[in-house]
Amino acid sequence: MIPPRPVIVGTGIAGLWTAWRLASEGRATVLVTKESLADSASAWAQGGIAVALGPGDSPSQHAADTLAAGDGLADPEAVRILTSEGPQRIYELLALGARFDRGSDGRLRFGLEAAHTRPRIIHSGGDRTGAALIGCLAHVVGAHRLVELIEHTEVTRLLEQNGRVAGVVALPHGGESYVIPSPAVVLATGGVGQLYAVTTNPKVATADGWAVAHRAGVQLRDLEFLQFHPTALKLPAVNPAPLISEAVRGAGALLVDREGRRFALDVDARGELAPRDIVARAVAAADAAGGAWLDARRIDDFPTLFPGITAMLALHGLDAARDLLPVAPALHYAMGGIQTDLEGRASLSGLWAVGEVASTGVHGANRLASNSLLEGLVFAHRAGGSISSAVETPDAATPEAAAERDSGADDSCGGIRQEMRELMTANVGVQRSETSLLHAERELERLTGATPVTAWRTRNQLLVARLITQAARRRRESRGGHRRLDYPPPAFTRESA
């Protein structure tokens, strides 16, 4: 009999790194993914990885920028860990075969993004960093004899025995559920973007991890802090929305309104390179007043710096050297999530969470640009190291679970999910109020009542949408990614600092 092994759910950078860390220490793991190794928000990441490796930079400066962006809610110790341990993770990536862009002198090339006081963003393949890194890690992990990969399978429940995790219920697409016993489960399921009408997240970002954890009584926190990327390409009825990386603004692109005026300077002296929440609100206001565009025509080597974005624009008949690019905010990243300690442990014994699904304390109220991939590496590494004792837990009886089938009941709920997305975008979006949040709560309750019990995917999404809305109602202030029109920020804020 094969002894129970750690189960990792999700194959973005955090899930893959956790699997690699455990396997490299000789520990067998089971890696479960809803679709394939290529389907994750990590694989879509354009902006790169923020890390203090450049001349004149330091982890302490990186930490200061991270804390400033977090708007008073980031955990200083978590931030210290992120910025001080980040460089070593990059060296390990290089040792595994990852390649980062370099200048003519052979040294790493560093880019600048919003709210960073130093150029410290490293890229791979220009704007294809996520795809390059996931490709590297997928190759390393997929070929490892100690990693069992299970694709096209969802985890529907956490199983518990004697107050601790005992495994998961796995449901293959179109099949019947079965139990995977385990003394240690790592949720690395990503974000919640598909709860909104416009998002940069892939189709798999449906808040599964939050729903599964909440139903098991696991502590969640800071769900109201959602980051809207300021510059998603605005195209009718396109979701996910193509992203125009913040690195484009770092390279010199400007935001202009219908009159050609740089409106971002109206709200922050840093203009296009202010923190994302500030820029997103400015873009939303300009869009509502007649439109917002990104002017990248001044970037001479755009196709070389941004080959992926260039190809994406061409698909839609746009050329950055010729055209103003229509943009609007899109749901991009969740700062909150499953509350963890600094080793990735959640409130339920035997459960860890890493990556976007987790709330490590690093991001606070607003994530600093390009910190997400680094967080996935750093805290997945720490989680992998802390799982060792759990793996040595003596074998226990396989927990039982009721049989489930992939009934396809959610197929008839497309209209409900679309109504939910539009409701969340309009009422729990870039700006909220008591009126909008109360309206969203009532409507989400109505939609839940109209959803069949067997349509568990849709019900999970509605559950998380309600949790986000309730958290936004409870926080009666404006801070970071959470802006209440009925609770304006103090006169002295980051906008006026």
Secondary structure, DSSP 4 states (H G I P E B T S, - for coil): -PPP--EEE--SHHHHHHHHHHHHTT--EEEE-SS-TT-SHHHH--S-EE-S-STT--HHHHHHHHHHHTTT-S-HHHHHHHHHHHHHHHHHHHHTT----B-TTSSBP-B--TT-SS--EE-STTT-HHHHHHHHHHHHHHT-TTEEEE-SEEEEEEEEETTEEEEEEEEETTSB-EEEE-S-EEE-----GGGSSSBSS-TT-S-HHHHHHHHTT--EE-TT-EEEEEEEE--TT-SSPPB--HHHHHTT-EEEETTS--GGGGT-TTGGGS-HHHHHHHHHHHHHTT-EEEE-TT-TTHHHH-HHHHHHHHHTT--TTT-PEEEEEEEEEES-EEE--TT-B-SSBTEEE-GGGEE-SSSTTSPPTT-HHHHHHHHHHHHHHHTHHHHTSPP-PPPP----B---GGGGGHHHHHHHHHHHHHHSSSSB-HHHHHHHHHHHHHHHHTS-TT-HHHHHHHHHHHHHHHHHHH--S-BTTB-BTTSPPPSSSTTT-
